[in-house]
């Protein structure tokens, strides 16, 4: 059985538990904030998909005229589309009447012989066209089209969404910057403290003629392995937390983005290895450059 006292004298040794725990905790915090950003991005996308423009049509348009209008709208770049969906739908005046009666509880057909509501096309706006200025231009352009009676959208809602999303982005950007700096400092200080007990062994190796590269190698290899392991552990904990949350919070699964989550977990693993390796390199170089008096 290996003697613990001898193990501590091995080149490249530093405390496994404290370094692994601190690095895992740091990466977990970064990953947790990364998940919040991903969820916020998904929520923002869902909110933006609800920014709609309603194009009210002239009455008694023929089926050909309706089809031509749909074709024209479908080709416009400001209409939101994905690989498998076009966010454009037709609402007849009958459907509009049924929705109005359902929402208000008032049946206007009882005292009006004619349905005053109009057929309309409703489409979601692509993200790059969602500023107030662009929406105004789109509305003016569509109102000049034959068969279009009026174009409507919720101006106040659009302004509110854009202003609030900008404020949230600034706040979250500041948090990210602070978090990254804090995590780097935490990992760096943890490894420096862990290597403190090795400073005399590093000097001894220098005195017997070992090269800097030979001295650094075992420390860097061990630190990189610890960092990668910490990244894997942090990712595993976050994955378990996500699965638990999905099963207990209704609607949470709709905000999931599997591809971004996998990228985040891969980034945490790589970040753990690189940060641990970089911090170890700095710490070892510091002790390599110290004079004997400074080591004491």
C-alpha positions as CSV (number, residue, x, y, z in Angstrom):
1,X,0.0,0.0,0.0
2,X,1.4,3.4,-1.0
3,X,2.6,5.7,1.8
4,X,0.6,9.0,1.7
5,X,3.7,10.9,2.7
6,X,5.6,9.6,-0.3
7,X,2.6,10.2,-2.6
8,X,2.7,13.9,-1.7
9,X,6.3,14.1,-2.9
10,X,5.5,12.8,-6.4
11,X,6.0,15.4,-9.1
12,X,2.7,16.6,-10.3
13,X,0.7,15.7,-7.2
14,X,-1.9,18.0,-5.7
15,X,-5.0,17.5,-3.7
16,X,-7.6,15.7,-5.8
17,X,-10.7,16.4,-3.7
18,X,-10.5,20.1,-3.2
19,X,-9.5,20.9,-6.8
20,X,-12.1,18.6,-8.3
21,X,-14.9,20.0,-6.0
22,X,-14.0,23.7,-6.6
23,X,-13.6,23.2,-10.4
24,X,-16.9,21.2,-10.6
25,X,-18.7,23.8,-8.6
26,X,-17.4,26.7,-10.7
27,X,-18.3,24.9,-14.0
28,X,-21.7,24.0,-12.6
29,X,-22.4,27.7,-11.9
30,X,-21.3,28.7,-15.4
31,X,-23.4,25.9,-16.9
32,X,-26.5,26.8,-14.9
33,X,-26.2,30.4,-16.1
34,X,-25.7,29.0,-19.7
35,X,-28.9,27.0,-19.3
36,X,-30.7,30.1,-18.2
37,X,-29.5,32.0,-21.3
38,X,-30.6,29.1,-23.6
39,X,-34.0,29.0,-22.0
40,X,-34.3,32.8,-22.2
41,X,-33.3,32.6,-25.8
42,X,-36.0,30.0,-26.5
43,X,-38.6,32.1,-24.6
44,X,-37.5,35.2,-26.5
45,X,-38.0,33.3,-29.8
46,X,-41.5,32.2,-28.7
47,X,-42.4,35.8,-27.7
48,X,-41.1,37.2,-31.0
49,X,-43.1,34.6,-33.0
50,X,-46.2,36.2,-31.4
51,X,-45.4,39.5,-33.1
52,X,-48.0,39.4,-35.8
53,X,-49.4,41.6,-38.6
54,X,-53.0,41.2,-39.6
55,X,-53.9,42.1,-43.2
56,X,-57.7,42.8,-43.5
57,X,-59.0,42.2,-47.0
58,X,-61.6,43.9,-49.2
59,X,-65.0,42.2,-49.2
60,X,-66.2,39.8,-51.9
61,X,-62.7,38.9,-53.2
62,X,-62.7,35.9,-55.5
63,X,-60.8,32.7,-54.7
64,X,-58.2,33.6,-57.3
65,X,-57.6,37.0,-55.7
66,X,-57.3,35.4,-52.3
67,X,-54.8,32.8,-53.7
68,X,-52.8,35.5,-55.4
69,X,-52.6,37.5,-52.2
70,X,-51.4,34.5,-50.2
71,X,-48.8,33.7,-52.8
72,X,-47.6,37.3,-52.7
73,X,-47.4,37.3,-48.9
74,X,-45.7,33.9,-48.8
75,X,-42.8,35.3,-51.0
76,X,-42.2,38.3,-48.8
77,X,-39.0,38.2,-46.8
78,X,-40.6,39.7,-43.7
79,X,-43.0,36.7,-43.2
80,X,-41.5,34.3,-40.6
81,X,-40.7,30.8,-42.0
82,X,-38.7,27.8,-40.7
83,X,-37.5,24.7,-42.6
84,X,-40.9,23.1,-42.3
85,X,-43.4,25.9,-41.5
86,X,-44.7,29.2,-42.9
87,X,-46.2,31.3,-40.2
88,X,-49.0,32.6,-42.5
89,X,-52.7,31.7,-42.0
90,X,-56.1,32.8,-43.4
91,X,-58.9,33.8,-41.1
92,X,-62.4,34.1,-42.7
93,X,-64.9,36.6,-41.4
94,X,-67.0,33.7,-40.0
95,X,-64.0,32.4,-38.0
96,X,-63.3,35.9,-36.8
97,X,-67.0,36.3,-35.7
98,X,-66.9,33.0,-33.8
99,X,-63.7,34.0,-32.0
100,X,-65.2,37.4,-31.1
101,X,-68.4,35.9,-29.7
102,X,-66.4,33.3,-27.7
103,X,-64.0,35.9,-26.2
104,X,-66.6,38.6,-25.5
105,X,-69.7,36.6,-24.9
106,X,-71.7,39.0,-27.1
107,X,-73.4,37.7,-30.2
108,X,-73.6,40.7,-32.6
109,X,-75.4,38.5,-35.2
110,X,-78.6,38.8,-33.1
111,X,-79.0,42.4,-34.0
112,X,-76.9,42.8,-37.2
113,X,-78.0,41.1,-40.4
114,X,-74.6,41.4,-42.0
115,X,-71.2,40.3,-40.6
116,X,-69.1,43.5,-40.3
117,X,-65.8,41.6,-39.9
118,X,-63.5,40.9,-42.8
119,X,-61.4,38.1,-44.1
120,X,-57.8,38.5,-43.2
121,X,-54.3,37.0,-43.5
122,X,-52.3,36.9,-40.3
123,X,-48.5,36.3,-40.3
124,X,-45.7,36.3,-37.8
125,X,-42.9,38.7,-38.6
126,X,-39.3,37.5,-39.1
127,X,-36.9,38.7,-36.3
128,X,-34.8,41.0,-38.5
129,X,-38.0,43.0,-39.4
130,X,-39.4,43.5,-35.9
131,X,-38.3,47.0,-35.2
132,X,-41.1,49.6,-35.0
133,X,-39.7,51.5,-38.0
134,X,-39.7,48.4,-40.2
135,X,-43.1,47.3,-39.1
136,X,-44.5,50.7,-40.0
137,X,-42.9,50.4,-43.5
138,X,-44.3,46.9,-44.0
139,X,-47.8,48.1,-43.0
140,X,-47.6,51.0,-45.4
141,X,-46.4,48.8,-48.3
142,X,-49.1,46.2,-47.8
143,X,-51.9,48.8,-47.7
144,X,-51.0,49.8,-51.2
145,X,-51.6,46.2,-52.5
146,X,-54.9,45.5,-54.5
147,X,-57.5,43.8,-52.3
148,X,-56.0,45.0,-49.0
149,X,-58.4,47.1,-46.9
150,X,-56.2,47.7,-43.8
151,X,-53.1,46.5,-42.1
152,X,-52.9,46.3,-38.3
153,X,-50.4,45.3,-35.6
154,X,-50.0,45.9,-31.9
155,X,-47.6,48.9,-31.8
156,X,-47.4,49.2,-28.0
157,X,-46.7,45.5,-27.6
158,X,-43.8,45.6,-30.2
159,X,-42.2,48.6,-28.5
160,X,-42.5,47.1,-25.1
161,X,-41.0,43.8,-26.2
162,X,-38.1,45.4,-28.0
163,X,-37.3,47.7,-25.1
164,X,-37.5,45.0,-22.4
165,X,-35.4,42.5,-24.4
166,X,-32.7,45.1,-24.9
167,X,-32.6,45.8,-21.1
168,X,-32.5,42.1,-20.2
169,X,-29.7,41.5,-22.8
170,X,-27.6,44.3,-21.1
171,X,-28.2,42.9,-17.6
172,X,-27.4,39.3,-18.6
173,X,-24.3,40.4,-20.5
174,X,-23.0,42.1,-17.4
175,X,-23.7,39.0,-15.3
176,X,-21.9,36.8,-17.8
177,X,-18.8,39.0,-17.7
178,X,-18.7,39.1,-13.9
179,X,-19.3,35.3,-13.7
180,X,-16.5,34.4,-16.2
181,X,-14.0,36.6,-14.3
182,X,-15.1,35.1,-10.9
183,X,-14.9,31.5,-12.2
184,X,-11.4,32.1,-13.7
185,X,-10.2,33.6,-10.4
186,X,-11.7,30.8,-8.3
187,X,-10.1,28.0,-10.4
188,X,-6.8,29.8,-10.6
189,X,-6.6,30.5,-6.8
190,X,-7.7,26.9,-6.0
191,X,-4.9,25.4,-8.1
192,X,-2.3,27.8,-6.8
193,X,-3.1,26.8,-3.3
194,X,-3.1,23.1,-4.2
195,X,0.4,23.5,-5.7
196,X,1.8,25.5,-2.8
197,X,3.0,22.3,-1.1
198,X,4.9,21.3,-4.3
199,X,7.0,24.5,-4.5
200,X,10.1,22.9,-2.8
201,X,9.9,19.8,-4.9
202,X,9.7,22.0,-8.1
203,X,12.9,23.8,-6.9
204,X,14.6,20.5,-6.1
205,X,13.9,19.3,-9.6
206,X,15.4,22.5,-11.0
207,X,18.5,22.0,-8.9
208,X,19.1,18.5,-10.2
209,X,18.9,19.8,-13.8
210,X,15.3,19.0,-14.8
211,X,14.1,21.1,-17.7
212,X,11.0,23.4,-17.3
213,X,9.1,21.3,-19.7
214,X,9.8,18.1,-17.8
215,X,8.7,19.7,-14.5
216,X,5.5,21.2,-16.0
217,X,4.3,18.1,-17.9
218,X,3.0,16.0,-15.0
219,X,1.2,19.0,-13.4
220,X,-0.4,20.0,-16.7
221,X,-1.5,16.4,-17.5
222,X,-3.0,16.0,-14.1
223,X,-4.7,19.4,-14.1
224,X,-6.2,18.8,-17.6
225,X,-7.6,15.4,-16.5
226,X,-9.1,17.0,-13.4
227,X,-10.6,19.8,-15.4
228,X,-12.2,17.5,-18.0
229,X,-13.6,15.3,-15.2
230,X,-15.0,18.3,-13.5
231,X,-16.7,19.4,-16.7
232,X,-18.2,15.9,-17.1
233,X,-19.5,15.9,-13.5
234,X,-20.9,19.4,-13.8
235,X,-22.6,18.5,-17.1
236,X,-24.1,15.3,-15.5
237,X,-25.5,17.3,-12.6
238,X,-27.0,19.9,-14.9
239,X,-28.5,17.2,-17.1
240,X,-30.1,15.5,-14.1
241,X,-31.4,18.9,-12.9
242,X,-32.9,19.5,-16.3
243,X,-34.6,16.1,-16.5
244,X,-36.1,16.6,-13.0
245,X,-37.3,20.1,-13.9
246,X,-38.9,18.9,-17.1
247,X,-40.9,16.3,-15.3
248,X,-42.1,18.6,-12.6
249,X,-42.7,22.0,-14.3
250,X,-45.4,22.1,-17.0
251,X,-44.3,23.8,-20.2
252,X,-40.6,23.7,-19.3
253,X,-39.9,21.1,-21.9
254,X,-41.0,23.5,-24.7
255,X,-38.1,25.7,-23.9
256,X,-35.5,22.9,-24.4
257,X,-33.0,23.2,-27.2
258,X,-31.2,19.8,-27.3
259,X,-28.4,21.0,-29.7
260,X,-27.5,24.0,-27.7
261,X,-27.6,22.0,-24.5
262,X,-25.1,19.4,-25.9
263,X,-22.9,22.3,-27.1
264,X,-23.0,23.8,-23.6
265,X,-22.0,20.4,-22.0
266,X,-19.1,20.0,-24.5
267,X,-18.0,23.6,-23.8
268,X,-18.0,23.0,-20.1
269,X,-15.8,19.9,-20.5
270,X,-13.4,21.7,-22.8
271,X,-13.4,24.8,-20.6
272,X,-12.7,22.8,-17.5
273,X,-9.6,21.2,-19.1
274,X,-8.3,24.4,-20.6
275,X,-8.8,26.6,-17.5
276,X,-7.3,24.0,-15.2
277,X,-4.3,23.6,-17.5
278,X,-3.8,27.3,-17.9
279,X,-4.1,28.0,-14.2
280,X,-1.6,25.2,-13.4
281,X,0.8,26.5,-16.0
282,X,0.7,30.0,-14.4
283,X,1.2,28.6,-10.9
284,X,4.1,26.3,-11.9
285,X,5.8,29.1,-13.8
286,X,5.4,31.3,-10.8
287,X,7.3,28.8,-8.6
288,X,9.9,28.1,-11.3
289,X,10.7,31.8,-11.4
290,X,10.8,32.3,-7.6
291,X,14.1,32.7,-5.7
292,X,14.7,30.5,-2.7
293,X,14.0,33.3,-0.3
294,X,10.6,33.9,-1.9
295,X,9.7,30.2,-1.6
296,X,9.9,30.5,2.1
